[in-house]
Amino acid sequence: QTEESMSRKLSAASRLHEDYRPLKSEVDLLRRQCLGLERLPDLHEEEGSPITPE
């Protein structure tokens, strides 16, 4: 039961990550174009993150 629950949570987190990816791209574009800032790091690029690029 615990393994199944963890699997569902990971699946939900993966779906949320995919849902918000276009929004992050838009925010990064606006940061560059309007504010002259660098893009925000992806989750897997953050120091100490357990998230992989896949």
Secondary structure per residue as TSV (DSSP state, phi and psi in degrees):
chain	resnum	aa	ss	phi	psi
A	1	Q	-	360.0	-42.8
A	2	T	H	-65.2	-41.5
A	3	E	H	-64.2	-40.3
A	4	E	H	-64.3	-41.7
A	5	S	H	-62.7	-44.1
A	6	M	H	-63.7	-39.8
A	7	S	H	-62.7	-42.6
A	8	R	H	-63.9	-40.9
A	9	K	H	-64.9	-42.5
A	10	L	H	-64.8	-39.0
A	11	S	H	-64.5	-43.0
A	12	A	H	-64.4	-41.3
A	13	A	H	-63.9	-39.5
A	14	S	H	-64.0	-42.7
A	15	R	H	-63.4	-43.2
A	16	L	H	-61.6	-41.9
A	17	H	H	-59.9	-44.6
A	18	E	H	-66.7	-37.6
A	19	D	H	-64.5	-35.9
A	20	Y	H	-91.5	-7.1
A	21	R	H	-58.7	-45.1
A	22	P	H	-62.7	-36.0
A	23	L	H	-64.6	-41.9
A	24	K	H	-63.2	-39.8
A	25	S	H	-61.5	-41.5
A	26	E	H	-65.8	-42.9
A	27	V	H	-62.2	-43.8
A	28	D	H	-61.5	-41.2
A	29	L	H	-62.7	-46.2
A	30	L	H	-64.4	-38.1
A	31	R	I	-59.8	-43.2
A	32	R	I	-71.0	-50.5
A	33	Q	I	-71.6	-43.6
A	34	C	I	-93.6	-32.1
A	35	L	I	-114.5	-11.1
A	36	G	-	69.3	25.1
A	37	L	-	-98.8	159.7
A	38	E	-	-73.7	161.4
A	39	R	-	-69.2	156.8
A	40	L	-	-76.6	147.0
A	41	P	-	-68.3	148.1
A	42	D	-	-70.8	161.9
A	43	L	G	-57.0	-39.9
A	44	H	G	-72.5	-13.8
A	45	E	G	-89.1	-11.8
A	46	E	S	-72.6	140.4
A	47	E	T	-61.6	130.6
A	48	G	T	79.0	6.8
A	49	S	-	-75.7	133.6
A	50	P	-	-82.8	0.0
A	51	I	-	-83.6	137.5
A	52	T	-	-100.5	160.2
A	53	P	-	-62.2	-21.9
A	54	E	-	-66.4	360.0
